[in-house]
Amino acid sequence: TQLVNVLDGIGDPLPMRNVIVNGLLHSTEVTIADKASVSDARGYIRQQFTRLLGREPNAYELQGFADAWTSDPAVGPRTIIRAIVGSREYQSQ
């Protein structure tokens, strides 16, 4: 109840939502698959776009995310989610 009242008092809850999502991404209480356990990177990327943005990625987006996934060992599920929730599209929802 207190958090809802705080968000109502802010007027624009988007910055607070972004702080909460960022906190969840870094939390040990949220389980996000590790890169090695994802057998289909493109399928995972599509799934996150659908879950977080409510749409499929276009060909350019899918290729960019998939290229980053395969070429950079540091890019995995958490990075994909962080990139999507950091996008203007997500933040304007």
C-alpha positions as CSV (number, residue, x, y, z in Angstrom):
1,T,0.0,0.0,0.0
2,Q,2.8,2.4,0.9
3,L,4.6,1.8,-2.5
4,V,1.3,2.4,-4.4
5,N,0.8,5.7,-2.5
6,V,4.4,6.7,-3.3
7,L,4.0,6.0,-7.0
8,D,0.7,7.9,-7.0
9,G,2.4,10.9,-5.4
10,I,5.2,11.0,-7.9
11,G,2.9,11.7,-10.8
12,D,5.1,9.9,-13.4
13,P,5.7,6.4,-12.1
14,L,7.9,5.3,-15.0
15,P,11.2,6.2,-13.4
16,M,10.2,4.3,-10.2
17,R,9.1,1.3,-12.3
18,N,12.6,1.4,-14.0
19,V,14.3,1.4,-10.6
20,I,12.2,-1.6,-9.5
21,V,12.8,-3.6,-12.7
22,N,16.6,-2.9,-12.4
23,G,16.5,-4.0,-8.8
24,L,14.8,-7.2,-9.8
25,L,17.3,-7.9,-12.5
26,H,20.1,-7.7,-9.9
27,S,18.2,-9.6,-7.2
28,T,19.1,-13.1,-6.1
29,E,15.4,-13.8,-5.6
30,V,14.6,-13.6,-9.3
31,T,15.7,-16.6,-11.3
32,I,16.9,-15.9,-14.8
33,A,18.4,-18.7,-16.9
34,D,22.1,-18.7,-17.5
35,K,23.4,-18.6,-21.0
36,A,24.5,-22.2,-21.1
37,S,21.0,-23.5,-20.3
38,V,19.4,-21.6,-23.3
39,S,19.5,-24.0,-26.3
40,D,17.7,-21.6,-28.7
41,A,18.9,-18.0,-28.4
42,R,16.6,-16.7,-31.1
43,G,13.6,-18.4,-29.4
44,Y,14.6,-16.9,-26.1
45,I,15.0,-13.4,-27.6
46,R,11.6,-13.7,-29.3
47,Q,10.0,-14.9,-26.0
48,Q,11.4,-11.9,-24.1
49,F,10.2,-9.4,-26.7
50,T,6.7,-11.0,-26.5
51,R,6.7,-11.0,-22.7
52,L,8.1,-7.5,-22.2
53,L,6.9,-5.6,-25.2
54,G,3.9,-7.6,-26.3
55,R,5.3,-8.1,-29.9
56,E,7.7,-10.1,-31.9
57,P,11.1,-8.5,-32.7
58,N,11.5,-7.3,-36.2
59,A,14.2,-9.0,-38.4
60,Y,16.7,-6.2,-37.6
61,E,16.2,-6.4,-33.8
62,L,16.3,-10.2,-33.8
63,Q,19.5,-10.3,-35.9
64,G,21.2,-7.7,-33.7
65,F,20.4,-9.4,-30.4
66,A,21.3,-12.8,-31.8
67,D,24.7,-11.5,-33.2
68,A,25.5,-10.0,-29.8
69,W,24.5,-13.3,-28.1
70,T,26.9,-15.4,-30.3
71,S,29.8,-13.0,-30.6
72,D,30.1,-11.8,-27.0
73,P,30.4,-14.3,-24.1
74,A,29.1,-11.7,-21.7
75,V,25.8,-11.3,-23.5
76,G,23.2,-13.7,-22.1
77,P,19.6,-13.8,-20.8
78,R,20.1,-11.0,-18.2
79,T,21.6,-8.7,-20.8
80,I,18.8,-9.3,-23.3
81,I,16.2,-8.5,-20.6
82,R,18.2,-5.4,-19.5
83,A,18.4,-4.1,-23.0
84,I,14.7,-4.5,-23.6
85,V,13.6,-2.9,-20.3
86,G,16.1,-0.1,-21.0
87,S,14.6,0.7,-24.3
88,R,12.4,3.8,-25.0
89,E,9.6,1.5,-26.2
90,Y,9.5,-0.4,-22.9
91,Q,9.8,2.7,-20.8
92,S,7.0,4.5,-22.6
93,Q,4.5,1.7,-21.9
